[in-house]
Amino acid sequence: MADPHYPEDLRYNAEHDWARIDPANPGEATFGITWYAQDTLGEVVFFTPPAVGSMLVKGEHYTEVESVKAVSDVVAPLSGEVTEVNEALSAEPQRINEDPYGDGWLVRVRLTDPAEADSLMDAGAYAAMLT
């Protein structure tokens, strides 16, 4: 399982989801769940990806992650269209536990309003929220 940390290059919502804005193209982002979320869930056994082309709305549930403990809703940190899902998670959902900010990413999104990112927390604010 991954060590607890919250990368500085990500933006976070209060529901324990992260967004990595592509520095080369700020209209695109990768989403996932935080170390805290995967640790709270325990061993992830199933990920239900949304369909490519699905429209996500910031603050709304867009998929589920199932662990040995519970099924948890995943909330979109930003709005946009799903352009890619992490297909590897269907065979190896434990990647979410092992590397939540790398191989455990969930979806890639073309943002409809990149300015929404201004309302998300940076790593320091997110970590402070957890204490």
ZADRENVEX-90711 format. One record per residue: residue number from 1; residue in three letters; y, z, x of N, C-alpha, C in turn. Coordinates in steps of 0.001 Angstrom, whole numbers. Layout:
SITE   seq   type   n_north      n_up    n_east   ca_north     ca_up   ca_east   c_north      c_up    c_east
SITE   NUM    ala         Y         Z         X          Y         Z         X         Y         Z         X
...
***
This chain:
SITE   seq   type   n_north      n_up    n_east   ca_north     ca_up   ca_east   c_north      c_up    c_east
SITE     1    met     -1178         0       845          0         0         0      1247         0       894
SITE     2    ala      2293      -606       409       3542      -722      1165      4206       637      1358
SITE     3    asp      5008       748      2413       5796      1954      2650      7031      1926      1761
SITE     4    pro      7545      3109      1370       8732      3141       513      9964      2617      1246
SITE     5    his     10585      1618       671      11835      1106      1216     12489       184       184
SITE     6    tyr     13774       -56       387      14567      -869      -528     15442     -1790       318
SITE     7    pro     15016     -3040       523      15736     -3953      1405     17196     -4143      1015
SITE     8    glu     18034     -4212      2036      19477     -4357      1855     19881     -5710      1280
SITE     9    asp     19033     -6735      1448      19415     -8071       977     19102     -8304      -496
SITE    10    leu     18584     -7300     -1185      18231     -7431     -2600     19247     -6726     -3482
SITE    11    arg     19240     -7095     -4759      20030     -6429     -5798     19024     -5850     -6788
SITE    12    tyr     19351     -4687     -7378      18393     -3939     -8180     18955     -3605     -9557
SITE    13    asn     18050     -3536    -10552      18458     -3025    -11857     17848     -1642    -12059
SITE    14    ala     18296      -950    -13087      17835       417    -13338     16387       462    -13812
SITE    15    glu     15835      -679    -14193      14448      -739    -14668     13471     -1001    -13523
SITE    16    his     13947      -947    -12278      13115     -1035    -11074     12631     -2453    -10760
SITE    17    asp     13510     -3410    -11043      13255     -4798    -10699     14285     -5224     -9659
SITE    18    trp     13938     -6218     -8852      14866     -6690     -7833     15079     -8196     -7953
SITE    19    ala     16200     -8636     -7390      16523    -10059     -7301     16975    -10341     -5877
SITE    20    arg     16407    -11391     -5292      16836    -11865     -3976     17547    -13195     -4217
SITE    21    ile     18878    -13164     -4095      19672    -14374     -4269     19488    -15229     -3014
SITE    22    asp     19213    -16509     -3203      19026    -17418     -2081     20379    -17638     -1401
SITE    23    pro     20551    -17199      -130      21854    -17356       534     22274    -18819       692
SITE    24    ala     21299    -19719       803      21620    -21145       949     21967    -21794      -389
SITE    25    asn     21517    -21176     -1474      21782    -21690     -2816     21940    -20510     -3767
SITE    26    pro     23147    -19955     -3927      23346    -18759     -4742     23051    -18941     -6226
SITE    27    gly     22677    -20148     -6632      22267    -20387     -8013     20779    -20204     -8226
SITE    28    glu     20062    -19764     -7184      18626    -19536     -7289     18275    -18149     -6773
SITE    29    ala     17244    -17568     -7378      16838    -16213     -6986     15335    -16048     -7163
SITE    30    thr     14798    -15081     -6438      13411    -14658     -6569     13437    -13258     -7162
SITE    31    phe     12525    -12968     -8101      12449    -11663     -8759     11129    -10983     -8423
SITE    32    gly     11155     -9655     -8458       9946     -8864     -8292     10199     -7449     -8767
SITE    33    ile      9206     -6574     -8560       9383     -5164     -8895      9509     -4363     -7601
SITE    34    thr     10175     -3236     -7680      10467     -2441     -6489      9249     -1640     -6012
SITE    35    trp      9404     -1119     -4797       8371      -238     -4264      8144       925     -5223
SITE    36    tyr      9226      1507     -5722       9120      2638     -6657      8289      2251     -7887
SITE    37    ala      8562      1080     -8451       7842       637     -9648      6356       480     -9374
SITE    38    gln      6006      -197     -8277       4582      -407     -8013      3890       900     -7672
SITE    39    asp      4605      1822     -7010       4030      3123     -6679      3778      3942     -7941
SITE    40    thr      4711      3900     -8872       4573      4622    -10136      3421      4051    -10962
SITE    41    leu      3297      2725    -10949       2221      2082    -11701       848      2383    -11124
SITE    42    gly       755      2474     -9822       -545      2593     -9171     -1119      1209     -8930
SITE    43    glu     -2410      1126     -8735      -3060      -131     -8373     -2866     -1191     -9460
SITE    44    val     -2165     -2275     -9111      -1934     -3371    -10051     -3209     -4212    -10134
SITE    45    val     -3666     -4450    -11384      -4907     -5195    -11586     -4688     -6517    -12310
SITE    46    phe     -3495     -6730    -12890      -3256     -7969    -13624     -1767     -8225    -13759
SITE    47    phe     -1404     -9499    -13602        -21     -9938    -13793       -39    -11101    -14763
SITE    48    thr       753    -10998    -15820        872    -12057    -16819      2147    -12834    -16531
SITE    49    pro      2064    -13997    -15868       3295    -14717    -15534      3893    -15417    -16750
SITE    50    pro      5210    -15530    -16780       5829    -16356    -17817      5595    -17824    -17467
SITE    51    ala      5781    -18696    -18422       5607    -20128    -18173      6796    -20672    -17394
SITE    52    val      6523    -21604    -16480       7599    -22326    -15815      8418    -23006    -16915
SITE    53    gly      9732    -22919    -16811      10619    -23456    -17831     11101    -22406    -18817
SITE    54    ser     10462    -21224    -18828      10904    -20139    -19703     12320    -19717    -19340
SITE    55    met     13090    -19367    -20346      14440    -18862    -20121     14404    -17333    -20157
SITE    56    leu     14919    -16713    -19103      14975    -15259    -19014     16393    -14802    -19314
SITE    57    val     16506    -13645    -19962      17807    -13076    -20294     17920    -11734    -19582
SITE    58    lys     18997    -11576    -18842      19234    -10332    -18102     19072     -9134    -19030
SITE    59    gly     18275     -8167    -18575      18072     -6939    -19325     16960     -6997    -20353
SITE    60    glu     16312     -8160    -20499      15232     -8288    -21475     13876     -8441    -20771
SITE    61    his     12853     -7948    -21446      11473     -8029    -20973     11070     -9504    -20872
SITE    62    tyr     10424     -9883    -19757       9972    -11266    -19643      8504    -11413    -19268
SITE    63    thr      7852    -10332    -18881       6433    -10393    -18544      5884     -8973    -18475
SITE    64    glu      4605     -8863    -18112       3965     -7563    -17975      3162     -7506    -16681
SITE    65    val      3082     -6286    -16154       2221     -5991    -15017      1292     -4879    -15488
SITE    66    glu        -4     -5081    -15291       -983     -4095    -15722     -1586     -3411    -14507
SITE    67    ser     -1656     -2081    -14597      -2269     -1315    -13519     -3428      -516    -14087
SITE    68    val     -4084       249    -13225      -5173      1105    -13692     -4635      2213    -14590
SITE    69    lys     -3321      2497    -14505      -2703      3555    -15303     -2101      3073    -16616
SITE    70    ala     -1461      1871    -16598       -679      1455    -17767      -327       -24    -17692
SITE    71    val       183      -522    -18805        791     -1844    -18848      2290     -1608    -18893
SITE    72    ser      3022     -2291    -18015       4456     -2064    -17911      5218     -3367    -18110
SITE    73    asp      6278     -3295    -18910       7161     -4436    -19089      7968     -4662    -17816
SITE    74    val      8220     -5918    -17515       9091     -6293    -16401     10362     -6859    -17016
SITE    75    val     11511     -6345    -16571      12811     -6683    -17150     13569     -7598    -16193
SITE    76    ala     14109     -8670    -16727      14849     -9630    -15912     16126     -9012    -15360
SITE    77    pro     16297     -9029    -14030      17539     -8509    -13465     18720     -9461    -13675
SITE    78    leu     18419    -10753    -13879      19439    -11779    -14083     18907    -12804    -15077
SITE    79    ser     19794    -13621    -15635      19402    -14663    -16580     19158    -15978    -15864
SITE    80    gly     18195    -16755    -16385      17960    -18066    -15821     16646    -18664    -16274
SITE    81    glu     16338    -19831    -15717      15127    -20565    -16043     14092    -20380    -14942
SITE    82    val     12880    -20032    -15332      11784    -19881    -14379     11444    -21254    -13803
SITE    83    thr     11529    -21367    -12475      11199    -22624    -11804      9860    -22561    -11087
SITE    84    glu      9370    -21339    -10846       8094    -21163    -10135      7565    -19772    -10422
SITE    85    val      6249    -19652    -10542       5607    -18339    -10640      4698    -18173     -9436
SITE    86    asn      4475    -16938     -9048       3612    -16650     -7903      2161    -16742     -8358
SITE    87    glu      1598    -17946     -8250        229    -18213     -8706      -807    -17367     -7976
SITE    88    ala      -521    -16970     -6740      -1481    -16175     -5963     -1778    -14830     -6625
SITE    89    leu      -857    -14337     -7451      -1055    -13032     -8084     -2146    -13047     -9140
SITE    90    ser     -2487    -14210     -9690      -3558    -14229    -10684     -4898    -13869    -10043
SITE    91    ala     -5104    -14261     -8804      -6342    -13924     -8093     -6215    -12634     -7292
SITE    92    glu     -4993    -12317     -6854      -4774    -11145     -6000     -3551    -10339     -6461
SITE    93    pro     -3638     -9717     -7633      -2483     -8958     -8128     -2107     -7771     -7239
SITE    94    gln     -3035     -7324     -6403      -2758     -6201     -5501     -1663     -6534     -4487
SITE    95    arg     -1328     -7816     -4341       -220     -8183     -3450      1076     -7493     -3875
SITE    96    ile      1198     -7216     -5172       2386     -6514     -5664      2475     -5132     -5029
SITE    97    asn      1335     -4452     -4868       1312     -3144     -4214      1485     -3266     -2706
SITE    98    glu       824     -4245     -2123        797     -4367      -666      2120     -4839       -80
SITE    99    asp      2828     -5695      -797       4048     -6300      -256      4997     -6674     -1405
SITE   100    pro      5573     -5661     -2087       6363     -5946     -3289      7590     -6823     -3051
SITE   101    tyr      8083     -6893     -1813       9281     -7687     -1527      8967     -9001      -817
SITE   102    gly      7699     -9227      -534       7288    -10449       166      6276    -11199      -676
SITE   103    asp      4987    -11122      -297       3931    -11845     -1005      3767    -11402     -2462
SITE   104    gly      4334    -10259     -2827       4208     -9747     -4195      5332    -10148     -5128
SITE   105    trp      6154    -11140     -4735       7213    -11608     -5637      6580    -12143     -6917
SITE   106    leu      7344    -12144     -8016       6793    -12562     -9306      7192    -13976     -9712
SITE   107    val      8508    -14247     -9755       8997    -15554    -10210     10210    -15991     -9402
SITE   108    arg     10447    -17307     -9412      11686    -17872     -8881     12440    -18455    -10061
SITE   109    val     13776    -18301    -10019      14602    -18605    -11179     15844    -19387    -10769
SITE   110    arg     16209    -20363    -11595      17500    -21046    -11473     18453    -20271    -12383
SITE   111    leu     19433    -19619    -11791      20317    -18722    -12531     21274    -19490    -13441
SITE   112    thr     21465    -18944    -14641      22426    -19552    -15564     23820    -18969    -15371
SITE   113    asp     23894    -17760    -14804      25192    -17121    -14555     25093    -16285    -13288
SITE   114    pro     25251    -16909    -12112      25120    -16167    -10852     26040    -14947    -10754
SITE   115    ala     27144    -14930    -11489      28066    -13795    -11444     27440    -12519    -12015
SITE   116    glu     26365    -12636    -12788      25681    -11440    -13303     25223    -10533    -12170
SITE   117    ala     24981    -11099    -10999      24498    -10308     -9861     25488     -9208     -9485
SITE   118    asp     26758     -9399     -9807      27771     -8398     -9489     27524     -7074    -10210
SITE   119    ser     26772     -7106    -11304      26513     -5886    -12064     25272     -5138    -11580
SITE   120    leu     24526     -5716    -10644      23329     -5060    -10127     23688     -4103     -8989
SITE   121    met     22773     -3174     -8717      22979     -2195     -7650     22568     -2760     -6301
SITE   122    asp     23246     -2271     -5247      22765     -2563     -3902     21686     -1534     -3568
SITE   123    ala     21087     -1652     -2389      19965      -780     -2021     20370       685     -2005
SITE   124    gly     21562      1002     -1492      22001      2397     -1442     22160      3000     -2817
SITE   125    ala     22759      2262     -3737      22967      2765     -5098     21620      2921     -5811
SITE   126    tyr     20710      1982     -5592      19401      2083     -6224     18641      3308     -5702
SITE   127    ala     18624      3484     -4393      17935      4634     -3802     18555      5942     -4301
SITE   128    ala     19886      5987     -4428      20554      7190     -4928     20157      7469     -6379
SITE   129    met     19978      6420     -7169      19568      6587     -8566     18214      7262     -8655
SITE   130    leu     17344      7023     -7678      15983      7549     -7711     15919      9046     -7372
SITE   131    thr     16979      9560     -6754      16928     10965     -6322     17484     11899     -7370
***
